[in-house]
């Protein structure tokens, strides 16, 4: 992408990754621990978010924001349809229309809010930011996800904070400050 990456950025990236490892309390002591699996999924998400940004950035220079948004949402829906067909079995998808018939007003309101509302709006904002911001800064911002996830988990799920939460969160926030200052 022809962006100049300096030692400050690499140092900040290493600190952000270390902070994410600390905040998620990654442990290999028990490979059957559900927490380890969750951490693996989290880091896969960080990788795929980064890959999406790297692929989308040059596309935004050649195509309109609407075209890139439409293509990414279409590919995402196709991927989820294929993945759910494999996970559930194609024969079980036949019960989907019946399930949708039993949706209440609140089910539909939630579906519309999360689908067209949140998904489209956040992707639109992300792509708009991606178009005008160096990718190196955006890559660092992905590490805010564990900080915000723990914060919202504490508020809505009554999860408890510990020293890893504060230490890892502080390291991530410091890495963002360090990597973005001039």
Backbone as CSV, one residue per row, in Angstrom:
resi,resn,N_x,N_y,N_z,CA_x,CA_y,CA_z,C_x,C_y,C_z
1,UNK,0.811,-1.198,0.000,0.000,0.000,0.000,0.852,1.259,0.000
2,UNK,2.164,1.052,-0.009,3.133,2.148,-0.113,3.036,3.144,1.042
3,UNK,2.725,2.651,2.231,2.724,3.506,3.419,4.040,3.292,4.159
4,UNK,4.642,4.360,4.570,5.900,4.274,5.314,5.614,3.842,6.750
5,UNK,6.256,2.764,7.168,6.087,2.266,8.532,7.399,2.453,9.266
6,UNK,7.356,3.170,10.367,8.582,3.455,11.113,8.665,2.586,12.361
7,UNK,9.780,2.715,13.059,9.999,1.895,14.259,8.994,2.232,15.358
8,UNK,8.527,3.476,15.400,7.520,3.864,16.400,6.243,3.038,16.203
9,UNK,5.826,2.894,14.961,4.616,2.115,14.680,4.810,0.658,15.091
10,UNK,5.945,0.055,14.715,6.171,-1.351,15.058,6.231,-1.552,16.566
11,UNK,6.845,-0.634,17.282,6.883,-0.710,18.747,5.472,-0.626,19.318
12,UNK,4.679,0.299,18.804,3.292,0.449,19.267,2.484,-0.807,18.959
13,UNK,2.700,-1.408,17.796,1.973,-2.623,17.422,2.320,-3.781,18.353
14,UNK,3.603,-3.935,18.666,4.019,-4.995,19.588,3.405,-4.760,20.971
15,UNK,3.389,-3.501,21.429,2.773,-3.191,22.733,1.274,-3.491,22.703
16,UNK,0.599,-3.167,21.606,-0.846,-3.422,21.502,-1.137,-4.918,21.519
17,UNK,-0.340,-5.695,20.799,-0.526,-7.154,20.802,-0.272,-7.709,22.200
18,UNK,0.802,-7.240,22.860,1.089,-7.690,24.230,-0.059,-7.318,25.165
19,UNK,-0.597,-6.108,25.020,-1.730,-5.697,25.842,-2.945,-6.580,25.626
20,UNK,-3.192,-6.947,24.357,-4.325,-7.827,24.058,-4.113,-9.205,24.674
21,UNK,-2.878,-9.708,24.630,-2.589,-11.007,25.247,-2.774,-10.950,26.759
22,UNK,-2.381,-9.828,27.362,-2.532,-9.675,28.818,-4.005,-9.553,29.198
23,UNK,-4.744,-8.718,28.468,-6.142,-8.461,28.832,-7.016,-9.703,28.642
24,UNK,-6.663,-10.547,27.678,-7.463,-11.748,27.433,-7.005,-12.927,28.291
25,UNK,-5.940,-12.720,29.061,-5.408,-13.755,29.947,-5.174,-15.060,29.204
26,UNK,-4.530,-14.946,28.052,-4.303,-16.127,27.216,-3.440,-17.126,27.982
27,UNK,-3.827,-18.387,27.913,-3.125,-19.427,28.646,-3.184,-20.712,27.837
28,UNK,-2.082,-21.409,27.815,-2.038,-22.693,27.131,-1.991,-23.838,28.139
29,UNK,-2.312,-23.545,29.398,-2.230,-24.563,30.437,-3.294,-25.648,30.248
30,UNK,-4.431,-25.282,29.694,-5.479,-26.260,29.454,-6.076,-25.987,28.074
31,UNK,-5.743,-26.822,27.112,-6.173,-26.546,25.744,-7.678,-26.717,25.557
32,UNK,-8.339,-27.326,26.515,-9.785,-27.505,26.403,-10.556,-26.405,27.121
33,UNK,-9.854,-25.425,27.617,-10.469,-24.294,28.293,-11.232,-23.447,27.271
34,UNK,-12.483,-23.129,27.559,-13.292,-22.325,26.648,-12.712,-20.941,26.425
35,UNK,-11.984,-20.440,27.398,-11.378,-19.114,27.270,-10.319,-19.103,26.166
36,UNK,-9.528,-20.176,26.075,-8.509,-20.268,25.037,-9.169,-20.249,23.656
37,UNK,-10.242,-20.986,23.506,-10.955,-20.996,22.232,-11.499,-19.614,21.898
38,UNK,-12.042,-18.923,22.888,-12.525,-17.558,22.670,-11.413,-16.621,22.254
39,UNK,-10.237,-16.767,22.887,-9.088,-15.942,22.516,-8.628,-16.234,21.091
40,UNK,-8.653,-17.488,20.706,-8.275,-17.843,19.337,-9.238,-17.189,18.355
41,UNK,-10.533,-17.256,18.643,-11.518,-16.601,17.769,-11.305,-15.095,17.723
42,UNK,-10.950,-14.507,18.857,-10.695,-13.062,18.893,-9.536,-12.705,17.969
43,UNK,-8.432,-13.444,18.052,-7.278,-13.119,17.220,-7.535,-13.431,15.747
44,UNK,-8.365,-14.411,15.463,-8.776,-14.647,14.068,-9.573,-13.451,13.567
45,UNK,-10.433,-12.906,14.414,-11.223,-11.726,14.050,-10.324,-10.530,13.770
46,UNK,-9.323,-10.312,14.613,-8.377,-9.212,14.387,-7.687,-9.406,13.033
47,UNK,-7.276,-10.645,12.738,-6.607,-10.919,11.464,-7.537,-10.649,10.284
48,UNK,-8.778,-11.140,10.365,-9.694,-10.948,9.232,-10.124,-9.488,9.090
49,UNK,-10.273,-8.766,10.206,-10.552,-7.325,10.116,-9.403,-6.600,9.429
50,UNK,-8.185,-6.978,9.781,-7.013,-6.366,9.148,-6.960,-6.705,7.667
51,UNK,-7.229,-7.953,7.338,-7.229,-8.375,5.935,-8.291,-7.615,5.141
52,UNK,-9.472,-7.452,5.724,-10.544,-6.686,5.067,-10.085,-5.256,4.783
53,UNK,-9.415,-4.647,5.749,-8.947,-3.272,5.570,-7.875,-3.180,4.495
54,UNK,-6.941,-4.134,4.488,-5.874,-4.128,3.490,-6.442,-4.324,2.082
55,UNK,-7.447,-5.169,1.942,-8.062,-5.397,0.627,-8.923,-4.207,0.218
56,UNK,-9.638,-3.624,1.173,-10.586,-2.548,0.854,-9.911,-1.222,0.545
57,UNK,-8.793,-0.947,1.191,-8.130,0.359,1.012,-7.839,0.674,-0.462
58,UNK,-7.186,-0.210,-1.228,-6.957,0.111,-2.642,-8.248,0.132,-3.464
59,UNK,-9.217,-0.689,-3.078,-10.496,-0.691,-3.806,-11.199,0.658,-3.686
60,UNK,-11.068,1.290,-2.528,-11.721,2.585,-2.315,-11.122,3.682,-3.192
61,UNK,-9.904,3.483,-3.666,-9.296,4.448,-4.576,-9.811,4.275,-6.005
62,UNK,-10.339,3.083,-6.315,-10.807,2.802,-7.678,-12.322,2.726,-7.798
63,UNK,-13.006,2.420,-6.708,-14.455,2.239,-6.736,-15.106,3.160,-5.715
64,UNK,-16.405,3.333,-5.870,-17.136,4.188,-4.939,-17.297,3.484,-3.588
65,UNK,-17.537,4.282,-2.578,-17.763,3.763,-1.234,-18.964,2.817,-1.223
66,UNK,-20.000,3.184,-1.938,-21.213,2.362,-2.006,-20.932,1.014,-2.661
67,UNK,-20.119,1.009,-3.711,-19.802,-0.248,-4.402,-18.998,-1.184,-3.501
68,UNK,-18.011,-0.646,-2.789,-17.199,-1.475,-1.897,-18.050,-1.978,-0.728
69,UNK,-18.903,-1.124,-0.183,-19.796,-1.522,0.905,-20.742,-2.630,0.450
70,UNK,-21.366,-2.446,-0.700,-22.298,-3.453,-1.222,-21.605,-4.783,-1.476
71,UNK,-20.426,-4.732,-2.076,-19.689,-5.969,-2.355,-19.281,-6.673,-1.064
72,UNK,-18.797,-5.920,-0.090,-18.352,-6.553,1.161,-19.522,-7.169,1.920
73,UNK,-20.659,-6.492,1.942,-21.826,-7.057,2.635,-22.371,-8.286,1.903
74,UNK,-22.349,-8.245,0.568,-22.819,-9.395,-0.216,-21.919,-10.605,0.013
75,UNK,-20.599,-10.407,-0.055,-19.668,-11.510,0.189,-19.804,-12.019,1.621
76,UNK,-20.022,-11.118,2.569,-20.212,-11.534,3.956,-21.456,-12.400,4.134
77,UNK,-22.554,-11.991,3.489,-23.793,-12.787,3.582,-23.611,-14.154,2.929
78,UNK,-22.942,-14.205,1.781,-22.707,-15.490,1.113,-21.836,-16.403,1.975
79,UNK,-20.793,-15.833,2.573,-19.933,-16.623,3.446,-20.728,-17.179,4.621
80,UNK,-21.549,-16.339,5.254,-22.335,-16.809,6.396,-23.368,-17.853,5.988
81,UNK,-23.947,-17.706,4.796,-24.900,-18.704,4.311,-24.207,-20.044,4.102
82,UNK,-23.026,-20.010,3.497,-22.278,-21.250,3.275,-21.842,-21.852,4.612
83,UNK,-21.305,-21.017,5.501,-20.852,-21.514,6.804,-22.005,-22.100,7.615
84,UNK,-23.159,-21.425,7.615,-24.298,-21.957,8.374,-24.876,-23.200,7.713
85,UNK,-24.800,-23.290,6.393,-25.256,-24.502,5.709,-24.396,-25.688,6.097
86,UNK,-23.097,-25.467,6.199,-22.188,-26.543,6.603,-22.426,-26.902,8.067
87,UNK,-22.528,-25.889,8.930,-22.676,-26.134,10.369,-24.017,-26.782,10.710
88,UNK,-25.088,-26.296,10.096,-26.420,-26.793,10.427,-26.886,-27.920,9.519
89,UNK,-26.270,-28.010,8.367,-26.747,-28.951,7.360,-27.808,-28.268,6.515
90,UNK,-27.719,-28.430,5.228,-28.626,-27.753,4.305,-30.073,-28.115,4.602
91,UNK,-30.328,-29.357,5.018,-31.710,-29.777,5.274,-32.332,-28.998,6.434
92,UNK,-31.532,-28.581,7.404,-32.069,-27.833,8.546,-32.400,-26.391,8.194
93,UNK,-31.871,-25.883,7.107,-32.183,-24.507,6.708,-33.616,-24.391,6.195
94,UNK,-34.237,-25.517,5.844,-35.624,-25.490,5.377,-36.589,-25.018,6.449
95,UNK,-36.229,-25.162,7.719,-37.082,-24.701,8.809,-36.979,-23.208,9.067
96,UNK,-36.096,-22.527,8.352,-35.901,-21.099,8.556,-37.152,-20.275,8.264
97,UNK,-37.868,-20.502,7.130,-39.089,-19.711,6.897,-40.118,-19.856,8.012
98,UNK,-40.263,-21.074,8.543,-41.207,-21.289,9.637,-40.760,-20.529,10.887
99,UNK,-39.459,-20.535,11.147,-38.918,-19.793,12.284,-39.191,-18.300,12.133
100,UNK,-38.998,-17.778,10.937,-39.218,-16.353,10.698,-40.690,-15.977,10.865
101,UNK,-41.596,-16.893,10.565,-43.027,-16.626,10.731,-43.383,-16.435,12.204
102,UNK,-42.632,-17.052,13.077,-42.911,-16.969,14.509,-42.244,-15.775,15.176
103,UNK,-41.550,-14.956,14.405,-40.897,-13.766,14.963,-41.942,-12.774,15.449
104,UNK,-41.693,-12.217,16.623,-42.560,-11.162,17.142,-42.079,-9.813,16.610
105,UNK,-42.810,-8.768,16.956,-42.393,-7.423,16.564,-40.986,-7.139,17.057
106,UNK,-40.655,-7.516,18.302,-39.349,-7.228,18.885,-38.240,-8.024,18.213
107,UNK,-38.541,-9.255,17.773,-37.560,-10.023,17.010,-37.204,-9.282,15.717
108,UNK,-38.246,-8.837,15.004,-38.017,-8.126,13.741,-37.318,-6.795,13.976
109,UNK,-37.691,-6.102,15.045,-37.044,-4.821,15.357,-35.554,-5.043,15.640
110,UNK,-35.236,-6.071,16.407,-33.836,-6.394,16.682,-33.093,-6.810,15.434
111,UNK,-33.741,-7.605,14.592,-33.137,-8.055,13.331,-32.823,-6.865,12.430
112,UNK,-33.763,-5.952,12.303,-33.558,-4.768,11.458,-32.510,-3.839,12.064
113,UNK,-32.531,-3.678,13.383,-31.550,-2.832,14.053,-30.136,-3.373,13.860
114,UNK,-29.949,-4.675,14.083,-28.617,-5.264,13.978,-28.160,-5.439,12.537
115,UNK,-29.082,-5.787,11.643,-28.713,-6.015,10.244,-28.468,-4.727,9.495
116,UNK,-29.515,-4.169,8.932,-29.318,-2.927,8.166,-28.832,-1.776,9.026
117,UNK,-29.261,-1.723,10.265,-28.867,-0.608,11.125,-27.395,-0.640,11.471
118,UNK,-27.035,-1.487,12.399,-25.659,-1.514,12.913,-24.645,-1.993,11.885
119,UNK,-24.929,-3.085,11.199,-23.950,-3.652,10.271,-23.636,-2.698,9.135
120,UNK,-24.651,-2.184,8.482,-24.420,-1.281,7.358,-23.792,0.021,7.832
121,UNK,-24.299,0.581,8.905,-23.775,1.857,9.391,-22.314,1.739,9.821
122,UNK,-21.980,0.709,10.587,-20.595,0.579,11.040,-19.655,0.280,9.884
123,UNK,-20.078,-0.534,8.931,-19.230,-0.789,7.768,-19.053,0.467,6.931
124,UNK,-20.095,1.248,6.787,-20.009,2.498,6.046,-19.030,3.462,6.722
125,UNK,-19.149,3.599,8.044,-18.233,4.470,8.781,-16.789,3.961,8.717
126,UNK,-16.617,2.642,8.837,-15.275,2.055,8.778,-14.633,2.314,7.420
127,UNK,-15.382,2.082,6.349,-14.836,2.291,5.005,-14.544,3.763,4.746
128,UNK,-15.381,4.642,5.246,-15.144,6.087,5.084,-13.855,6.489,5.812
129,UNK,-13.681,5.977,7.021,-12.464,6.238,7.782,-11.248,5.644,7.066
130,UNK,-11.401,4.451,6.546,-10.324,3.756,5.852,-9.864,4.517,4.613
131,UNK,-10.798,5.151,3.937,-10.475,5.896,2.723,-9.540,7.073,3.005
132,UNK,-9.686,7.717,4.155,-8.957,8.953,4.450,-7.864,8.817,5.506
133,UNK,-7.652,7.634,6.047,-6.719,7.459,7.160,-5.651,6.435,6.782
134,UNK,-4.399,6.666,7.172,-3.363,5.657,6.915,-3.720,4.322,7.572
135,UNK,-3.476,3.264,6.865,-3.830,1.930,7.341,-3.095,1.566,8.629
136,UNK,-1.890,2.069,8.801,-1.134,1.759,10.019,-1.846,2.274,11.264
137,UNK,-2.485,3.433,11.174,-3.233,3.953,12.326,-4.494,3.135,12.570
138,UNK,-5.134,2.725,11.502,-6.346,1.923,11.642,-6.016,0.565,12.253
139,UNK,-4.875,-0.012,11.868,-4.481,-1.313,12.420,-4.325,-1.238,13.934
140,UNK,-3.747,-0.154,14.421,-3.606,-0.002,15.870,-4.967,0.138,16.555
141,UNK,-5.902,0.803,15.888,-7.209,1.024,16.515,-7.982,-0.279,16.720
142,UNK,-7.653,-1.331,15.967,-8.334,-2.616,16.152,-8.122,-3.167,17.565
143,UNK,-7.024,-2.797,18.189,-6.725,-3.315,19.521,-7.535,-2.640,20.616
144,UNK,-8.363,-1.682,20.247,-9.314,-1.133,21.218,-10.440,-2.123,21.505
145,UNK,-10.656,-3.087,20.603,-11.748,-4.039,20.773,-11.690,-4.797,22.098
146,UNK,-10.539,-5.347,22.507,-10.565,-6.038,23.802,-10.796,-5.094,24.973
147,UNK,-10.293,-3.867,24.878,-10.502,-2.897,25.961,-11.990,-2.586,26.087
148,UNK,-12.621,-2.275,24.952,-14.046,-1.952,24.979,-14.895,-3.179,25.297
149,UNK,-14.465,-4.344,24.811,-15.204,-5.576,25.107,-15.252,-5.868,26.596
150,UNK,-14.125,-5.716,27.266,-14.082,-5.938,28.717,-14.914,-4.879,29.434
151,UNK,-14.811,-3.636,28.990,-15.582,-2.545,29.594,-17.079,-2.819,29.488
152,UNK,-17.557,-3.138,28.263,-18.987,-3.403,28.079,-19.411,-4.696,28.780
153,UNK,-18.510,-5.682,28.831,-18.807,-6.912,29.568,-19.017,-6.640,31.049
154,UNK,-18.243,-5.702,31.589,-18.418,-5.325,32.990,-19.739,-4.630,33.232
155,UNK,-20.147,-3.787,32.294,-21.401,-3.045,32.458,-22.616,-3.945,32.244
156,UNK,-22.642,-4.675,31.135,-23.855,-5.417,30.767,-23.880,-6.859,31.277
157,UNK,-22.712,-7.480,31.458,-22.683,-8.885,31.859,-22.162,-9.082,33.277
158,UNK,-21.908,-7.957,33.957,-21.439,-7.994,35.337,-20.125,-8.770,35.491
159,UNK,-19.279,-8.718,34.454,-17.970,-9.360,34.547,-17.064,-8.529,35.440
160,UNK,-16.144,-9.200,36.075,-15.275,-8.528,37.034,-13.944,-8.155,36.380
161,UNK,-13.412,-7.017,36.792,-12.118,-6.558,36.313,-11.035,-7.075,37.246
162,UNK,-9.841,-7.311,36.705,-8.698,-7.703,37.522,-7.465,-6.937,37.038
163,UNK,-6.291,-7.291,37.573,-5.076,-6.558,37.221,-4.723,-6.747,35.751
164,UNK,-5.035,-7.903,35.182,-4.789,-8.106,33.750,-5.639,-7.146,32.921
165,UNK,-6.861,-6.937,33.355,-7.750,-6.017,32.649,-7.149,-4.614,32.614
166,UNK,-6.739,-4.138,33.774,-6.206,-2.778,33.850,-4.827,-2.670,33.190
167,UNK,-3.971,-3.653,33.446,-2.627,-3.612,32.870,-2.640,-3.729,31.355
168,UNK,-3.376,-4.720,30.846,-3.470,-4.886,29.390,-4.156,-3.712,28.725
169,UNK,-5.229,-3.215,29.343,-5.940,-2.059,28.800,-5.065,-0.817,28.763
170,UNK,-4.302,-0.601,29.848,-3.409,0.562,29.895,-2.316,0.445,28.830
171,UNK,-1.786,-0.766,28.640,-0.747,-0.965,27.625,-1.290,-0.711,26.226
172,UNK,-2.508,-1.163,25.945,-3.128,-0.912,24.641,-3.356,0.582,24.433
173,UNK,-3.909,1.248,25.426,-4.152,2.696,25.298,-2.845,3.462,25.127
174,UNK,-1.801,3.065,25.875,-0.504,3.708,25.725,0.054,3.466,24.320
175,UNK,-0.102,2.243,23.808,0.412,1.946,22.462,-0.291,2.791,21.409
176,UNK,-1.581,3.029,21.583,-2.313,3.890,20.639,-1.797,5.324,20.708
177,UNK,-1.575,5.799,21.920,-1.040,7.161,22.066,0.361,7.238,21.456
178,UNK,1.206,6.264,21.772,2.587,6.266,21.305,2.652,6.131,19.781
179,UNK,1.834,5.265,19.224,1.880,5.030,17.780,1.275,6.125,16.936
180,UNK,0.417,6.953,17.528,-0.253,7.978,16.726,0.303,9.384,16.952
181,UNK,1.165,9.565,17.944,1.685,10.914,18.171,2.773,11.211,17.144
182,UNK,2.929,12.452,16.830,3.899,12.883,15.807,5.195,13.274,16.429
